[in-house]
């Protein structure tokens, strides 16, 4: 597995995340989805990955940098 750190915007259930990790490797640094259903799925599959929630409320300067940003 590569050392890529991945950030995921509008993550949904995480399908794009799984595809990117399958092709390129890497690990999720954070996800961002405010939908309650998607958030429950993400918490179940990635309990150690923070969900930033509402993109408009995030202070992006406080996050550690990632190598790849994906958006669903």
C-alpha distances in whole Angstrom, upper triangle without the diagonal:
4,7,9,11,13,16,18,22,24,21,24,22,19,18,17,15,13,14,12,9,9,10,8,5,6,9,12,15,18,19,23,25,29,30,31,29,26,26,26,24,21,22,22,19,17,20,18,18,21,23,25,27,30,28,32,32,29,29,27,27,27,23,20,19,16,14,15,18,18,21,23
4,5,9,11,15,17,21,23,21,24,23,19,19,17,14,14,14,12,9,11,10,7,5,5,8,12,13,17,19,22,25,28,30,31,30,26,26,27,25,22,23,24,20,18,21,19,18,20,22,24,26,29,27,30,30,27,27,24,25,24,21,18,16,13,11,12,15,17,20,22
4,6,10,13,16,20,23,21,24,23,19,20,18,15,16,16,13,11,13,13,10,8,5,7,10,11,15,17,21,24,27,29,30,30,26,25,27,25,21,22,23,20,18,20,17,16,18,20,22,25,27,25,28,28,25,25,21,22,21,18,14,13,10,9,11,14,16,20,22
4,6,10,13,16,19,18,21,21,17,18,15,12,14,14,11,9,12,12,8,7,4,6,9,9,12,15,18,21,24,26,28,27,24,23,25,23,20,21,22,19,17,19,17,15,17,18,19,22,24,22,25,25,22,22,19,20,19,16,13,11,8,6,7,11,13,16,19
4,7,10,14,17,15,19,19,15,17,15,11,13,14,11,10,14,14,11,9,6,5,6,6,9,11,15,18,21,23,25,25,21,20,22,21,17,18,20,17,14,16,14,12,13,15,16,19,21,19,22,22,18,19,16,16,16,12,10,8,5,5,6,9,11,14,17
4,6,10,13,12,15,15,12,14,11,8,11,12,9,9,12,13,10,9,7,6,5,5,7,9,12,15,18,20,22,22,18,17,20,18,15,16,18,16,13,16,14,11,12,13,13,16,18,16,19,20,17,17,15,16,16,12,11,9,6,6,5,6,7,11,13
4,7,10,9,13,14,11,13,11,9,12,14,11,11,15,15,14,13,10,9,6,6,5,6,8,12,15,17,19,20,16,15,18,17,13,15,18,16,13,15,14,10,10,10,10,13,14,12,16,16,13,14,12,14,14,10,10,9,6,8,6,5,6,9,11
4,7,6,9,11,8,11,9,7,11,12,10,11,15,15,14,14,12,11,8,8,6,5,6,9,12,14,16,16,13,13,16,14,11,14,16,14,12,15,14,11,11,9,10,11,12,11,15,15,13,15,13,16,16,13,13,12,10,11,8,6,5,6,8
4,5,9,11,10,12,10,10,14,15,13,15,18,18,18,18,16,14,11,11,9,6,5,7,10,12,15,16,12,12,16,15,12,15,18,16,15,17,17,13,12,10,9,9,10,8,11,13,11,14,12,16,16,13,15,14,12,14,11,7,6,5,6
4,6,9,9,11,10,11,14,15,15,17,19,20,20,20,19,17,14,14,11,8,6,5,8,9,12,13,10,11,14,13,12,15,17,16,15,17,18,15,14,10,10,9,9,8,12,14,13,16,15,19,19,17,18,18,16,17,14,11,9,6,5
4,6,5,8,8,8,11,12,12,14,16,17,17,17,16,14,11,13,10,6,6,6,9,9,12,11,8,9,12,10,9,12,14,12,12,15,15,12,12,9,10,10,11,11,15,16,15,18,17,20,20,17,18,18,15,17,14,11,8,7,5
4,5,8,9,10,12,13,14,16,17,19,20,20,19,17,14,16,13,9,9,6,9,8,10,9,5,8,10,9,8,12,13,12,13,15,17,14,14,11,13,11,13,13,17,18,17,21,20,23,23,20,22,21,19,20,17,15,12,9,7
4,6,9,9,10,12,14,14,16,18,19,18,18,16,13,16,14,10,11,9,11,10,11,8,5,8,9,6,6,10,10,9,11,13,16,14,14,12,14,13,16,16,20,21,20,23,22,26,25,22,23,23,20,21,18,16,13,12,10
4,6,5,6,9,10,11,12,15,15,15,14,13,10,13,11,9,10,10,13,12,14,12,8,10,11,8,7,11,11,9,10,13,14,12,13,12,14,14,16,16,20,21,20,22,21,24,23,20,21,20,17,18,15,13,11,10,8
4,5,5,6,9,10,11,13,14,14,15,14,13,16,15,12,14,13,16,15,17,14,11,13,14,11,11,14,14,11,13,16,18,15,17,15,18,17,19,19,23,24,23,25,24,27,26,23,23,22,19,19,16,14,11,11,9
4,5,5,6,9,10,11,12,13,13,13,12,15,14,11,13,13,17,16,18,17,13,15,17,14,13,16,17,14,14,18,18,16,17,16,17,17,19,18,21,23,21,24,22,25,25,21,21,20,16,16,12,11,8,8,7
4,5,5,6,9,10,10,10,10,9,8,11,11,9,12,13,16,17,18,17,13,14,16,13,11,14,15,12,11,15,15,12,14,13,15,16,18,17,21,22,20,22,20,23,22,19,18,17,14,14,11,10,8,9,9
4,6,5,6,9,10,9,10,10,10,13,13,12,15,16,19,19,20,18,15,16,17,13,12,15,14,11,11,15,16,14,16,16,18,19,21,21,25,26,24,26,23,26,25,22,21,20,16,16,13,13,11,12,12
4,5,5,6,8,9,11,12,12,16,16,15,17,18,21,21,23,20,17,19,20,17,15,18,18,15,15,19,19,17,19,19,21,21,23,22,26,27,25,27,25,27,27,24,23,21,17,16,13,13,11,12,12
4,5,5,6,7,8,10,10,13,14,14,16,17,21,22,23,22,18,19,21,18,16,19,19,16,15,19,19,16,18,18,20,21,22,21,25,26,23,25,22,24,24,21,20,18,14,12,9,10,9,11,12
4,6,5,4,6,7,9,12,13,14,17,18,22,22,24,22,19,19,20,17,15,18,18,14,13,17,16,14,17,18,20,21,23,22,26,27,24,26,23,25,24,21,19,17,14,13,11,12,11,14,14
4,6,6,9,10,12,16,17,17,20,21,25,25,26,24,21,22,22,19,17,20,19,16,16,19,19,18,21,21,23,24,27,26,29,30,28,29,27,29,28,24,23,21,17,16,14,15,14,16,16
4,6,9,12,14,17,19,18,21,23,26,27,28,26,23,24,25,22,20,23,23,19,19,22,22,20,23,23,24,26,28,26,30,31,28,30,27,29,29,25,23,21,17,15,13,15,13,16,16
4,7,10,12,15,17,17,20,22,26,27,28,27,23,24,26,23,20,23,23,19,18,22,21,19,21,22,23,25,27,25,28,29,27,27,24,26,26,22,20,18,14,11,10,13,12,16,17
4,7,10,13,15,16,20,22,25,26,27,26,23,23,24,21,18,20,21,17,16,19,18,16,19,20,22,24,26,25,28,29,26,27,24,25,25,21,19,17,14,12,11,14,14,17,18
4,7,9,12,14,17,20,23,25,26,25,21,21,22,20,17,19,19,16,14,17,15,13,16,17,19,22,24,22,26,26,23,24,21,22,21,18,15,14,10,9,9,12,13,16,18
4,6,9,11,15,17,21,22,23,22,19,18,19,17,14,15,16,13,10,13,11,9,12,14,16,19,21,20,24,24,21,21,19,20,19,15,14,13,10,10,10,12,12,15,17
4,6,7,11,14,17,19,20,19,16,15,16,15,11,13,14,11,9,11,9,7,9,10,12,15,18,17,20,20,17,18,16,18,17,13,12,12,9,10,10,10,10,13,14
4,7,11,14,17,19,20,20,17,15,17,17,13,13,16,14,10,12,9,6,8,10,11,14,16,15,19,18,15,15,13,15,13,9,8,9,7,10,10,10,12,14,16
4,7,10,13,15,16,17,14,12,15,14,10,11,14,13,10,11,9,5,5,6,7,10,13,12,15,15,12,13,12,14,12,9,10,10,9,12,11,10,11,12,14
4,7,10,12,13,14,11,9,12,12,8,10,13,12,9,11,11,7,6,5,6,8,10,10,14,14,12,14,13,16,15,12,13,13,11,14,12,10,10,10,11
4,7,9,12,13,10,9,12,12,10,11,15,14,12,14,14,10,8,5,5,5,7,7,10,11,9,12,12,15,14,12,14,15,14,16,14,11,10,9,10
4,6,8,10,7,6,10,11,9,11,14,14,13,14,15,12,10,7,7,5,6,8,11,12,11,15,15,18,18,16,18,18,17,19,17,14,12,10,10
4,6,9,8,7,10,12,11,12,15,16,15,16,17,14,12,8,8,4,5,8,11,11,12,15,16,20,19,18,20,21,20,23,21,17,16,14,13
4,6,5,6,9,10,10,12,14,15,16,16,18,16,14,11,11,8,9,12,14,14,15,19,20,23,23,21,23,24,23,25,22,19,17,15,13
4,6,5,6,9,10,10,12,14,15,15,18,16,14,11,13,10,11,14,16,16,17,21,22,25,24,22,25,26,25,27,25,22,20,18,16
4,5,5,7,9,10,11,13,14,15,18,16,16,13,15,12,14,17,19,19,20,24,24,28,26,24,26,27,25,27,25,22,20,18,15
4,5,5,6,9,10,11,12,13,16,14,13,10,12,10,13,15,18,18,18,22,22,25,24,22,23,24,22,24,21,18,16,14,12
4,5,5,6,9,10,10,11,13,11,10,7,10,8,11,14,16,16,16,19,20,23,21,19,21,22,21,23,21,18,17,15,14
4,5,5,6,9,10,10,13,12,12,10,13,12,15,17,20,20,19,23,23,26,24,22,24,25,23,26,24,21,20,18,17
4,5,5,6,8,10,13,12,13,11,14,13,16,18,21,21,21,24,24,27,25,23,24,24,22,24,22,20,18,17,15
4,5,5,6,7,10,8,9,8,11,11,14,16,19,19,18,21,20,23,22,19,20,21,19,21,19,17,15,15,14
4,6,5,5,8,8,8,8,12,12,15,17,20,19,18,21,21,24,21,19,20,22,20,22,21,19,18,18,17
4,6,6,10,10,12,12,15,15,19,21,24,23,22,25,25,27,25,22,23,24,22,24,23,22,20,20,19
4,6,9,9,12,12,16,16,19,21,24,24,22,25,24,27,24,22,22,22,20,22,20,19,18,18,17
4,6,5,8,9,13,14,18,19,22,21,20,22,21,23,21,18,18,19,17,19,18,17,16,17,17
4,6,8,9,13,14,18,20,23,21,20,22,21,23,21,18,18,20,19,21,20,20,19,20,20
4,6,9,13,15,18,19,22,21,19,20,19,21,18,16,15,17,16,19,19,18,19,20,20
4,7,9,12,15,16,19,18,16,17,16,18,16,13,13,15,13,16,15,15,15,16,17
4,6,9,12,13,16,14,12,14,14,16,13,11,12,14,14,17,16,15,15,16,17
4,5,9,10,13,12,11,13,13,16,14,12,14,15,15,18,16,14,14,14,14
4,6,7,10,9,7,10,10,13,11,10,13,14,14,17,16,14,14,14,15
4,6,9,8,8,12,12,16,15,13,16,17,17,20,18,15,15,14,14
4,5,6,7,11,12,15,15,14,18,18,18,21,19,16,16,14,14
4,5,5,9,9,13,13,13,16,16,16,19,17,13,13,12,13
4,6,8,10,13,14,14,18,18,19,21,20,16,17,15,16
4,7,9,12,12,13,16,18,19,22,21,18,18,17,18
4,6,9,9,9,13,14,15,18,18,15,16,16,18
4,5,6,8,11,13,15,18,18,16,18,18,20
4,5,6,9,9,11,14,15,13,15,16,18
4,6,8,9,12,15,16,15,18,19,22
4,7,9,12,16,17,16,19,20,22
4,6,9,12,14,13,15,17,20
4,7,10,12,12,16,18,21
4,7,9,10,13,16,19
4,6,7,10,13,17
4,7,10,14,17
4,6,10,13
4,7,10
4,7
4
